[in-house]
Amino acid sequence: MIELFTKYKGIISYLFFGVCTTIVNIISYYICARQLELSTVASTVIAWLLSVLFAYVTNKQFVFESKSWKKEIILKEMFSFFVCRLATGMLDLVIMVIGVDVIHFYDVGVKIFSNLLVIILNYIANKMIIFQNKETLQEDH
């Protein structure tokens, strides 16, 4: 069991923190939309911001184990991370506007669907763009 966890630690960690990030996103959206009665767009943007901040910290520390705190590494990681998340955040916004405001589907259901797609795209971006060179990112730990 330990060998299996060790072998798939990155994927397991990503899935766990991806679920946590999705929960942060959905709860944030729900609070903004239902409790604060903000628009779909405002609620989605706020939920995105909170979940991206959470995701950056957890992905850096626990999933891809990027231990470097060198200024140039942090700036490169953060820039890449936020640009990729902005792209998937825009996709989330488009899906929410079309699904909720245009087609009038149930907003939380559309949000869940959108987040599943975003999680997959974000994993691909993390592996291929942001944290692709783990050795360089860990050189000063």
N, C-alpha and C positions, 0 to 999 in steps of 0.2 A: 504493500500500500504506500509506504514511504517512497519507494523507487518510482512508483507511478506518479505521485504528487511532484517529486523532484523533476521528473521528465517533462511534465506538463505544467510546471509552476507558473510560467509566464501566461499561458492561456487561461489557467484557472484564476490567477490573480486578476487578469484583464476582465474576465467574465464577472467575477465577484464585484470589482470596483465599477465595472460597467453597469451592473444592476444597481449598485449604490448611487452612481451618477444619474441613472434613469429615475430612481426614486426621488433624488433631490430635484430633478427637472420636473417630474410630474407633480410632486407636492407643491413646489414653488409655483408652477402654473396654476394648480387648483386654488391655492391661497389667493393669488393675484386675481384670477378670473372670478372665483366664486365668493370669496370673503371680501376682497377689496373692490370687486366689480370693475376691474380694469378691462380694456378691450382685449380681443384675442391677440393682436399684434403686441401690445404693451406687456401682456402676461407672458407671451412666448419669449420676448426679448429678455425680460427679467429672469425668467426660468433658465434661459440659455446662459446668461452671464454667471449666475450662481453655480450652475452645473459645470461650466467650463473651468471656473476657478477650482472647484472641488476635483475635477478630473485631472487638471494639470498636476496638482500636488500629489494625488494618489498614483497617477501614472509615472511620474518622475521617481518618486520614492519607492513604491512597492511593486509596480508592474515591470517596468523596464530598468529598475534599479540604477538610475543615473545619479551617481553620488557626487559628481563634480559640482562645486559651487564657484568655479571660475567665472568671472563676469562674462567673458566672451561665450562660454558654453551656455550659461543661463540665458543670455540674450538670444542666442541662436535657437535654443530649444523653445523658449517662450514665443518668439516671433513665429517660428514654424507651427507650433502648437496652436496658437491663436488664429493664424491665417487658415489652417486646415479646419479648425472648429468654426471659424466664421463662414467658411464655405458650406459646411454641413448645417450650421445654424440657419443660413439663408434657405437651404433646402427644407429644413424643419418649418421655417416661417411660411414658405410657399405651400407646403403640404397642409399646414394648419389653415391658412387663408382659403385655399381651394376647398379643402375638406369640410371646414366649419362654416365659413362665411358665404361660400358660393354654393356648395352642394348641400349644406345643412346637415351633415352627419354629426353624430354625438362627439362632442369636443374631446373628452377624455379618451375615447376609443381611438380617434384619429391621432391624438398625442402619443398613445402607446405604440401604434403602428409606425409613426414617424420616428420615434426613438429607437425602435428595433433596426430600422434602415440606417439611421445615423450611427449606431453602435458599430455595425459592420463596416461602414465606410471609415469611421475613425480608427478602427483597429488597423485597417490597411494603411492608412496615412501614418499612424504611429510606427509601424514596422518598416515602411518603405522610405519615409521622409524624416521624421522627427528624431527617433531614438535608434537609428539604423546602425550606428557605430558605437556600440556599448563600451568597447575598450577605451576609446578616446574620451568618452563621457565619464569614465570612472578613473581617469589617470591621476587624480589628486586626492583620492580618498585615503 
